[in-house]
Amino acid sequence: MPGPTGTVGYPALLVSFAVSSFGSGMVLPLTAVYISSQLGLGAQAAGRYFVLIAVTSFLGTLVGGRLADRRRPGAVAAAGLVVLAAGYALLALAGSALSVMLCAVVVGAGNSLLFPALPPALGAVVPESQRRRAFSQRYTAMNVGIGLGAAAGSAIVGRLHGDTGYHLLYLADAATFLPLAVTLLRVGPVGRDAEPAGQPDEPPQEQERRTGSGYLTLLRSRPILLLALVQCFSLLFGYAQFETAAPLLIHRALAGEVWLLGAVVAVNTAVVVLLQAPLRRWFSRRTESSALVVGALFWAGAYGCGALAAGLRSPVGPSVMVAFAVLFAVGETAYACSFYPLMMRLAPDGLLGRVSALTSLGSNVGSTVGPALGVAVAASLDVRVGWVLLAGGALVLAGTGVLLHRTVGSTTVVAKEEHV
């Protein structure tokens, strides 16, 4: 699948992305344990590490988005990966709370360059007609990489006890970012760099004038603001709750079925990986915005299964929770094949990086607030009430998607009329 503007094909990019996801998976479940127990800094230091990453990412993302518009997104994303590699390599050498917090700042800075630039860079190597397939495959590669990486990371730490295992783990994680960085450096230009060659010496001031006022222009755009809100709610009411509230609610309702937590994750991952192609084709018969609405409704249905399972004994209750895992995976597939292609289609010329930055901010807010909200709901409320509240959140996401769908529809009609 060669790219229309890129010098590398999407398969090469996909493989290197899977390798970097493998590295992320190796350390994802172990970093809190490493900081709090292995380094002996306590749970509060581990919490501050993750908070500092989120804050640094949030503060730097707008800069990363602007750089992705003014430079090649592939180069900006590659720079972010190199910074990330440095952050995790330094974490392997950290020994004090101050050095760990410094690593958090470096990792957050890498995120602020990578996340706004990565979607435009990936989109540069595929034509518009292939974007839904490409981003869906990217999501599958991420799931496979993280899953295998988590297993490998646990095995490494289990075999090499003490500091040696963790040091090797973080150095290996840092190394997995480098193939993707090299591949992204070869990705051809999009956005401003891909414009007709008639203005090679156009000054930056004129470039900025042509693209409006950057972020100020986007903040006046209803579709872009709704898109960022959909991204925020997808994390807040979707992914974050699958990782926090859902496991706690399952454990409270079916305390004797501890194996079920692993089974839910395994079934969810299997559906995403094995049924990605047919599900993507089914969602591709709909517009991206309507597919996002349908995906949110599947999440609401999944949470409804959780509420239903809370009153059922084994084996019926666990069986219903398997249905929860399947429905949630269908919703994930809808998001994976629809959100970023829609973002690329709605972004004004020359502002794709900044649109990506705004949606990254939405993701940052959702992934930061979501876990705290999920834990509060799962720990303090009746189990059925907790599931119902999660379903209500998914319906809020669906409603936001409907507003986006209606706005995008009216915008599309105007554009067609203008071309006529």
N, C-alpha and C positions, 0 to 999 in steps of 0.2 A: 504494500500500500504506500507508494511513494508520495511525498508531499508536494503540493503545488508550488510552494515557495521554499520549502526546506531542502537541505542537502543530505538529510538522512531520512530513512523511512520510519514509519510509526512502529513497526515490529522491533527495530533496534532500540527505540526509545522506550518501548513497553518492557523489554527485557531488563534494561538498566533501571527502570523504575521499580520493577519487581525486586531487583537486587537491593536497592536502597530501602524498600519496604521491609525486606528481610532483616536488614540491619536495625531498622527502627523497632521491629518486633522483638529482636533479641533483648533490648533494654527496656522496652515499654513496661512490662509488669514488674521489673526488678529495681528501677531507679530509686523509688521510695525506700525500699529495703536497704539498698546500698548506702544511701545517705544517712538514714536513721540508725541502722544497726551495724553495718560493716564499718562505716566511718565513725560510728558512735556519737553522731551529732543530734540524735533525737528526732521525733516525728515533727516537731515544730520547724526544724531546719529544712526537713524534706518539704513541708508545706510551703515555706517561704521560697524555696527553689522553684516550685511550679508556679507560684503567684508571680515571681519576678520574671519568669519566662513570658507569662501572659501579658504582663504590663509592658515589658520591653517590645514584644511583638506588636501590641496595640499601638504604642507610640511611634514605632518605625514603619508601620504598614503603609501609611499615606506616602511616605518618602519612597518606599519600594514601588508603589504603583506608578508614581510619577517617573521614576527611573525606567520602568518597563515601557512607558510610552515614548520616552526620549532616547532610549537605547534599545538594542535588540533584547526582547524578553528572555531569549535563551541564555544570553550572556549574564543578565541580571540574576536569573534563576541559578545559573552555574555558580556565580559569586556567592549567592546565599547558601548553596550546598557546601562550598569550601569553608565558609564561616561556621556552618553547622558541624562539619567534620572537625574543625579546630576546637569548638566548644566541647564536643564529646571526648576528643583526645585529651583535652585538659582535665576533664572530669575523672579520667583514669588516673591522673596524677594528683588530684586534689586531696588535701589532708586536713583542711580547716574550714570553718564555716565561711570565712571570707573568700577563700578560693572557690568554694562551691557556688557562692552567690555570683562571683565573677563568671563562672562557667554558665550560669543561668542567663546573664546579660548577653554573653556571646551567642548562646543558642537562640535567645529571643531575637537578636539582631539578624541571625541567619534566617529565621522564620519570616521576618519582616521583608526580606528580599525575595525569598523563595515563593511564598504563597501567592502574592499578587502577580508574579511573573510566570508561574508554572502553567496555569490554564492557557494564556495566550501563546506560550511556547509550544505546548502540546497541540493546540489548534493550528499552529503554523504548518504542520507536516501532513495535514489531511484536508481534503476539500470539504466544503460545507455539508455536502450530501453524506459524508462518512463520519461526521463528528459524533453523532449519537452512538454509533458502533464503537468508535475509538474511545470515548470517555467511559462507556460501559465496560470495555475491556480493561481500561486503566483501573477501574474500581475492583474488578475481579483480580487483577494482578496484585493490587494492594492487599486484598484480603488473603490471598494465597501466601504472599510474602510475609505479612505480619504473623499469620498463623504458624508457618514453618519456622520463622525467626523466634517466636516465643518458645517453641519447643526446643530449638537449638540453644537458646540462651539459658534455659533452665538446665539443660544437659551439661553445658560448659561449666556453670557454677556448681552443679552437683558433683562433677568429676574433679574439678580443680578447686579445692576448698581454700578459703581465705582470700586474701587480696589478689592473688595471682589470677583466679578465675574472673573476678570483676574487672581487673585491669585489661586482661585479654579481651573481655567482652566489649568494653567501650572503645578500645583501639580498633577492634574488628568492625564495630558499628561505624566508626569514623571512616574507615576504608571503603565501606559499601556506598558512601555518598559520591565517591570520586568518579566511578564509571558513568553515573548519570550526569555529573557535571561536565565531563568530557563530551558526552553525547549531545548535551544541550548547547554546548559551544558551537556545534556544527549545524544547529537548527537555523534555517533561513529567517530573514526579517519579516515582521508583520507590522501593522500599524503605520506609524510615520515613516519608518525606514523602507516600507514596501510601496510607497507612493510613487507615481510616475517620475521618471528621472529628469524631468524638465526643470527642476528647481534644486540642483545639488548644493548650491551655495546659499540657500535661503537662511537668513540669520535666525537664531533661536527666538528672538522677540516676535518675528513674523510667524514662525511656527506656532507659538503660543497664541497669537492673535487669531490664527486660522482655526484653532481648536477651541476657541472661546476662553473661558476663565478656568478651565480644568475642573477641579472639584466643585466650584461654585455652579458651573453649568450642570453638573450631574445632580447636585442637591435640589435643583429646580425641576428635575425630571421625575415625574410620578412613576413611570415604569422602573427606573433604576432604583428608586427608593423602595418600591414594593419588592423588587428582586432582592435587595439587601435584607429586607425584613423576612422574606421567605427563607433566606439562608440562615438568619438568626434563629427563627422558629424551628427550622429543621434540626438544628443542633439542640436547641433548648427543650423541645418537646419530643424529639426523635432519638437521635444517636446518643445523647447524654443520658437519657432515661433508660435506654437499653443496657447501658453499662453500669448504671447506679441504682435507680429506683426499682427497675424490673427484677434484678437479682435479689434485692432485699425483700421485695414483696413476695417473690416466689418462695424464698427461704422461710418467711414468716407464715405463709399459708400452708406450705408443705414441708415442714421442718424435718420430717423423717425421710425425705427424698432429696438428700444432698446431691446425689449423682445427677439430678435433673438440671442443675445449673450448668454443668458441663455439656449435657445433652442438648440444651437449648442453644448454646453457642455453636455446637457442632452442626446441628440441623440447620441453623441460620446460615452458617458459612457454606454448607453443602448446597443449599438452595441457590445462594448467590453465585457460586462457582459453576454448578452443573446446569442450572436453568437460566443462566444469564442470556444466552442467545435467543431462545424462544420467547422469554419475557421481553427482551429488548424489541424483538420484531413486533410483539403485540402492542407495546407502548408506542412504537414508531408509527402506528396507524393513527395516532392522535398527535395534536400539536404538543410542543414541549410544555406549554403552560397548563394545558388540560391534563397531561400526564402527571405533572406535579400535584395537581388536585387529587387525582385518583390515588397516587401514592400515599398522600396524607390520610385519605379515607381507609386505605389498607392498614395504616398504623393505628387509626382509631379502632378498627375491627380487631387488630391484634391485642390492644389493651382491653377490649371487651372480652376477649377470650381469657385474659388474666383474671378479670372480675368473675367470670363464670367458673373458672377452675378453683377459685378460692373456696367454694362451697362443696367441692366434690372430692371424694376419697379416691385412693389408688384402686385400679389403674386408670379410672376415667379422668381424674384431675391432671395427672402427668400427660395424658394423651391430648387434653385440651391445650396444655402448655406447649406441646409440640406444634399445634396449630398456630399458637402465638408466634413461634419462631418462624414458621413458614410465611405467615402474613406479613410479618415485619420485614422479612427478606424481600418479598415482592415490592413493598414500599421503597426499600433501599434501591432496588433495581430501577424503579421509576425515576428516582432522584438522580441516580448515577448517569443515566442515559439522556437526561433532559435538562438539568440545571445549567451546566456549563455551555452546551450548545445554544441555549436560549440567551444566556449572558452575552455570548459572542455575537449573536444576531442583533441584540438590542443596543450594544455599545456604540456610541457615536464614533465617527472616524477619528483616529488619533487618540482616543481616550479609553481603549480597552484595558490597559494596565490599571488605570485609575478606577474603572468600574470593578475590576477584579479586586482592587484594594478595598473598596467599600464593602463588597460582599465578604471579603476576608475579615473585615472588622465585625460584620454581623456574625460570622462564624466564631470569632474570638469571644464576643459577648455571650453567645449561646453556650459555647463549650466551657466558659468560666462560671456562669450563673447556673447552668443546667445541673451539674452534679450536686451543688449545695441545695438547690431546690428539690432535686430528687430524693436526697437523703432525708430532708426535712419531711417531705410527704410520706415516705415509706416508714419512717421511724415513729411518727407522732400520730398518724391517723389509722383508722380501721383499714384493713387490707382492701376490702371492696371499694371503700371511698377513695383510697389511693389510686386504684386502677381507673376508677371513673374520672378522677381529676386528670390523669394522664390522657385518657380518651378525649376529655374536653380540650386539653392542650392541642392534641392532634387535629381536632375540629377547628380550633382557632387557626392553625396552620392551613387547613383546607380552605377556610374562609378567606385568608390572605391570598392564597393561590387563585381563588375565584376572582378577587379584585384585580390581581395581576393579569389573569386571562382576559378579563373584559377590557382592561386598559390596553393590553398588547393588541387585542383584536381591533379596537378602534384606531390605534396607531397604524396598524398594518393597512387598514382600508384607506386612511389618509395618504399613506405613502404610495399606494397603487394609483389613487386618483391623481396624485401629483405627477407620476410618471406618464400617465395618459395625457 
